[in-house]
Amino acid sequence: MLPSIPVFGDIISPERALEQVDPALKKRLADVALNTAKSNGASYADVRIGRYLQQYVFTREKQVQNIVNAESYGVGVRVLANGTWGFSATSDVSDKGIAKAAQEAVAIAKANSKLQKEPVRLAPVKGYGEVSWKTPIEKNAFEVPINEKADLLLAANAKAMENGASFVNSALFQINEQKYFASTDGSYIDQDIHRIWPNFTVTAVDKASGKFRTREALSAPMGMGWEYMVPKAGEKIKGPEGTGLMGYRYAYDMLEDAALAAKQAKEKLTAKSVAAGKYDLILDPNHLGLTIHESVGHPLELDRVLGYEANYAGTSFATLDKWKSKKFKYGSDKVHIFADKTQKGSLGLVGWDDEGVKTKQWDLIKDGILVNYQAIRDQAHIIGEKESHGCCYADNWSSVQFQRMPNVSLAPGKQKMNVDQLISGVDKGIYIAGRGSYSIDQQRYNFQFGGTVFYEISKGKIVGMLEDVAYQSNTQEFWNSCAGSCDESDYRLFGSFFDGKGQPSQVSAVSHGSAHTRFNGVNVINTARKI
């Protein structure tokens, strides 16, 4: 089942998406906002002039179901006045409209200051002058004709049907964020950000019993252009022997994946149901990305740790006392998890965040020990940091920027090892690939994860497909069971294209990298068992 897709803005033609806004015009408009804010009493101000483009193509079997081209264009102004934040936004991208928004932002800040107990403290950031950054793409996906994209999706559908699928739907999601940021710190930053995500769901039905099984695409959403949709032999990574699976690094073969998906959906109809018990798990990067997201990414957001944020994902068990102790064992000594908004191909890849902070990499968990969180300019002082981590983001010009998860990834193993070698040391285990249903408590501690496909491992070999698998653990127990990962040649990204947070709700895109990783003695349940 394909995800529910948020659409912002007005419906436009595909040709309109290729038009550009003059950077000189954006600078002039930005100065209107900054000068108006300062003249009305702001001690600090920033402005984001944003043009957000979306294109979605949906198909089912032999038909194109829908095509969406949307544009959202406007300005958001954020200010500090009397030590308090104020924000206002407008779709009136004119001198008058922007000046009015800046005035409103200052008025809101002053009104809010009557309730502010402690003034906002911003970590310093230098002004960068006039600079620009663009996602390093080979081909802008918005330039590719719609019919070419539809033909690719329909060809993937045909491959699935040829190989035994009863039903198939597919989609291609594309995002282009054209963001101009300026602040009273002296930055004028023009960024052009691209993301793409091909996806499908294949269903196989046993007509005699009415039983059905599905298999989702094993694609990853990426911070790339159309080149991600052009298969390259060197970008494929062979999965474990006996599974037929293929991993994709910086190019995705949708036809190959669709054909295999149909075969595996059929195989799932007769696969053996798992016997509950303790197993060693080998988790593929596509699957492990979601586990990292939920059990590490969210609980190490500093606003959740502090209790300032609880929407969607709750707060966090990883409280400040654990970090201050400098000895809290989040995981085994094999666990090195880092945050990074500079990773090639990742969804979170940008040059500067939405506060004008240059992006970087930093450690969250080192040798299993909790060493840091994710913090922005007005949070950095709380954890003794002298600068922001550069992970502030707003999903639209009309939304205020706030702390969002950067790319959070598990470093690969240092010893040379492929997935078959990793499996060879497992006596009784399960190999899990792809995402599935999951649940986790509001402290990001106790959880249960499913997957897309499951294979039994016996005496170091894949011996057959399993069904009805989910594993249960708590965050600390699970990461302390980590016994090691494949090397960097197996490392690749998974991601979340529409990660929700906040109230009013915002979405963001974030990647999680890893290689295949082993976890020992994890509790596995049978999800089909009747209670």
PyMOL commands that set and color helices and strands:
alter all, ss='L'
color gray80, all
select helices_A, chain A and resi 16-18+23-39+95-112+141-143+146-162+226-229+233-235+254-269+285-297+302-305+320-324+380-383+419-424+475-480+488-490
alter helices_A, ss='H'
color red, helices_A
select strands_A, chain A and resi 10-11+44-60+63-81+84-90+129-134+167-183+187-205+212-216+236-238+246-248+272-273+277-283+337-340+361-366+369-370+392-393+402-403+408-410+428-433+438-440+446-449+453-458+461-467+469-474+482-485+492-501+506-514+517-526
alter strands_A, ss='S'
color yellow, strands_A
deselect
rebuild
show_as cartoon
